[in-house]
Amino acid sequence: MNITLKLPVHYWETVKDLLISHGFTPIRKDYTLWALEKKGQYVHLYPSGILLIQGKDPQGLKEFILGSLPEEKVYRVGCDESGKGDFFGPIVFSCVLVKPENYKRLWELSPKDSKDIKEEEVFRKAELLRPVVDVFTEVLEPKEFNRLYREHRNLNTLMTITYRKLISSIKELLKDKEHTIVIDGYRLRSPFDGGVIFEPDAERHYPEVASASIFARESLLRWLKERNLPKGSSSQAKIKALEIYHKDRRLAEELLKISFLESK
């Protein structure tokens, strides 16, 4: 039996030191950041932040690890988006708010970046995560995206505008509470103030960001399914997009990110 936890980056070394202090010893294991063993129990940490527990009594070892770590006191917010590489559909921006008492429960659900899991798993994970987090979403519909892009001519600017709108309401909600906000980085320098962690590939380091990526992707996939439109930027999707673009410009404005089509 294997058990996994999505371990936040600030606990990676803490858990390693904890296990070593209780008799675990380092072993070699390909593709891991570290791997430990003790009398038939194995613990591997991967760059994705997934902690894999194998061998003898993995459930007991998981409970020992979780019980040995301090109780969470901070509200955690993670944000990610989906759709910025798709011809069809909106860009969906999602932030999840995790209350302190639910943070370790989130680890146990082992959320992964939605780009790394299949479509059906996105929907399944979203249902499992929903009772554990509060979800805040902004959907930048194609028509509004096209209007704003013509005004600003920069995708990163549009993303910053939308994220600022989204996190301002969350900050107001948490103004009297200790909290962190992490946004998956999409440009070299952060456009946000010091109260926001802006980090590339943040979904690998923070389970709250991985969760946000799942909810954003779920929303986009539902939008596309409802309209029977292809996802992504494949040649098939491009052919369909060009067909609509040349046949009905008004419809294209409502379904397509026009700038994506014109740039490819």
C-alpha positions in Angstrom: 0.0 0.0 0.0 1.3 3.5 -0.9 0.3 6.7 0.7 1.1 10.2 -0.6 1.0 13.7 0.9 1.4 17.0 -0.9 4.0 18.5 1.4 4.4 22.3 1.4 8.0 23.5 0.6 8.5 24.9 4.1 8.1 21.4 5.6 10.4 19.5 3.2 13.5 19.7 5.4 11.5 19.6 8.6 10.0 16.2 7.8 13.4 14.9 6.7 15.0 16.0 10.0 12.1 14.6 11.9 12.5 11.1 10.4 16.2 11.0 10.7 15.9 11.9 14.4 13.7 8.8 14.7 16.1 6.4 13.1 15.5 6.8 9.4 18.7 6.7 7.2 19.2 8.2 3.7 19.1 5.9 0.7 19.6 6.5 -3.0 16.5 6.7 -5.1 16.3 8.2 -8.6 14.3 11.3 -9.2 13.8 12.2 -5.6 15.0 15.2 -3.5 15.6 12.8 -0.7 14.8 9.3 0.3 14.9 7.6 3.7 14.4 4.1 5.1 13.9 2.4 8.4 13.2 -1.3 8.9 11.1 -1.8 5.9 9.5 1.7 5.9 10.3 4.0 3.0 9.7 7.7 2.5 10.5 9.5 -0.7 10.1 13.2 -1.5 9.9 14.2 -5.2 10.4 17.6 -6.8 6.7 17.9 -7.2 6.3 18.1 -3.4 4.7 14.7 -3.3 5.8 12.7 -0.3 5.5 9.0 -1.0 5.2 6.6 2.0 5.7 2.9 1.3 6.4 -0.4 3.1 5.4 -1.4 6.6 2.4 0.4 8.1 2.3 3.5 5.8 -0.9 4.7 7.4 0.7 4.8 10.9 3.8 6.6 9.5 1.6 9.2 7.8 -0.2 9.8 11.1 3.1 10.1 12.9 4.4 12.7 10.5 1.2 14.8 10.5 0.9 14.5 14.3 4.5 15.6 14.8 4.2 18.8 12.9 2.9 21.9 14.6 -0.7 22.9 14.3 -1.3 25.4 11.5 -2.3 28.9 12.5 -2.1 30.7 9.2 -4.8 31.0 6.5 -3.3 29.9 3.2 -4.3 31.3 -0.2 -3.1 29.9 -3.5 -3.9 31.1 -7.0 -3.4 29.8 -10.5 -5.1 30.1 -13.9 -6.1 28.0 -16.8 -6.8 28.7 -20.4 -4.0 31.0 -21.4 -2.8 28.5 -23.9 -6.2 27.5 -25.4 -7.6 28.9 -28.6 -11.2 28.5 -27.3 -12.7 29.6 -24.0 -12.0 32.0 -21.2 -9.0 32.4 -19.0 -10.1 31.2 -15.6 -8.4 32.6 -12.5 -8.9 30.7 -9.3 -7.8 31.2 -5.7 -8.4 28.8 -2.9 -8.5 29.8 0.8 -7.5 27.1 3.2 -8.4 27.6 6.9 -5.7 26.5 9.4 -7.7 23.5 10.6 -8.0 22.1 7.0 -4.4 22.6 5.8 -3.1 19.1 6.7 -6.3 17.6 5.3 -5.4 19.3 2.1 -2.0 17.6 2.1 -3.7 14.2 2.4 -5.6 14.8 -0.8 -2.3 15.2 -2.7 -3.4 17.8 -5.2 -1.2 18.1 -8.3 -0.8 20.7 -11.0 -3.8 20.2 -13.3 -1.5 20.0 -16.3 0.0 16.8 -14.9 -3.3 14.9 -14.5 -5.9 13.6 -16.9 -9.2 15.4 -17.5 -11.3 12.9 -15.5 -8.9 13.2 -12.6 -9.3 17.0 -12.6 -13.1 16.6 -12.0 -12.6 13.8 -9.4 -10.0 15.8 -7.5 -12.1 19.0 -7.6 -15.0 17.1 -5.9 -12.6 15.8 -3.2 -11.1 19.2 -2.6 -14.3 21.2 -2.5 -15.2 20.5 1.2 -11.7 21.4 2.3 -11.2 24.8 0.7 -13.1 27.9 -0.2 -12.8 28.8 -3.9 -12.8 32.3 -5.5 -12.9 32.5 -9.2 -12.8 35.2 -11.9 -13.7 34.1 -15.5 -12.3 36.3 -18.2 -14.7 35.5 -21.0 -13.3 35.6 -24.6 -15.4 38.6 -25.5 -14.0 40.6 -22.5 -10.5 39.2 -23.1 -10.5 40.3 -26.7 -11.7 43.8 -25.7 -9.0 44.2 -23.0 -6.3 42.8 -25.2 -6.9 45.3 -27.9 -6.6 48.0 -25.2 -3.5 46.7 -23.4 -1.8 44.5 -26.0 -0.2 42.4 -23.3 -1.4 39.1 -21.8 0.6 39.6 -18.6 -1.0 42.9 -18.0 -4.5 41.4 -18.3 -3.5 38.6 -15.9 -2.3 41.1 -13.4 -5.4 43.2 -13.6 -7.6 40.2 -13.0 -5.5 38.7 -10.2 -5.5 42.1 -8.4 -9.3 42.2 -8.6 -9.5 38.7 -7.2 -7.0 38.9 -4.4 -8.3 42.3 -3.2 -11.6 40.8 -2.1 -9.7 37.9 -0.4 -7.4 40.3 1.4 -10.4 42.2 2.7 -11.9 39.0 4.0 -8.7 38.1 5.8 -7.6 41.6 6.9 -7.8 40.7 10.6 -6.2 37.2 10.2 -2.6 36.0 9.6 -2.4 34.8 6.1 -0.2 34.1 3.1 -1.1 34.5 -0.6 0.9 32.6 -3.3 0.3 33.2 -7.0 1.9 31.0 -9.6 4.4 33.2 -11.4 3.8 34.1 -15.0 6.5 36.8 -15.6 10.0 37.5 -14.4 9.2 40.1 -11.8 6.3 40.2 -9.4 3.7 43.0 -10.2 2.3 42.6 -6.7 3.2 44.2 -3.4 5.3 42.4 -0.6 2.2 40.7 0.8 2.1 38.3 -2.1 4.5 35.4 -2.9 4.9 35.3 -6.7 6.7 32.2 -7.7 7.1 30.2 -10.9 5.9 26.6 -10.7 4.4 27.4 -7.3 2.0 24.5 -7.7 4.9 22.2 -7.0 5.8 23.9 -3.8 2.4 24.8 -2.3 -0.7 22.5 -2.2 -3.0 25.5 -2.1 -1.7 26.6 -5.5 -2.0 23.0 -6.9 -5.6 23.0 -5.7 -6.3 26.4 -7.4 -4.9 25.0 -10.7 -7.4 22.1 -10.5 -10.4 24.4 -9.9 -9.4 26.7 -12.7 -8.9 23.8 -15.1 -12.2 22.3 -14.0 -14.1 25.5 -14.8 -12.4 25.8 -18.2 -13.1 22.2 -19.2 -16.8 22.6 -18.2 -17.1 25.7 -20.3 -15.6 23.9 -23.3 -17.7 20.8 -22.9 -20.9 22.8 -22.7 -20.2 24.3 -26.1 -18.6 21.1 -27.6 -15.3 22.9 -28.3 -11.8 21.5 -28.4 -9.3 22.3 -25.6 -5.7 23.4 -26.1 -3.9 24.7 -29.2 -3.6 21.5 -31.3 -3.8 21.6 -35.1 -7.4 20.3 -34.8 -8.3 23.2 -32.4 -6.7 25.7 -34.7 -8.6 24.4 -37.8 -11.9 24.7 -35.9 -11.0 28.2 -34.7 -10.1 29.4 -38.2 -13.3 28.0 -39.5 -15.4 30.0 -37.0 -13.2 33.1 -37.3 -13.7 33.3 -41.1 -17.4 32.3 -41.0 -18.8 34.3 -38.2 -16.7 37.1 -36.6 -19.3 37.9 -34.0 -19.4 34.3 -32.8 -15.6 34.2 -32.9 -15.4 37.1 -30.5 -17.5 35.1 -28.0 -15.7 31.8 -28.3 -12.1 32.6 -29.3 -9.1 34.5 -28.0 -8.6 36.3 -31.3 -5.0 37.4 -30.5 -4.0 33.8 -30.0 -5.3 32.9 -33.4 -3.6 35.8 -35.1 -0.2 35.1 -33.5 0.0 31.4 -34.5 
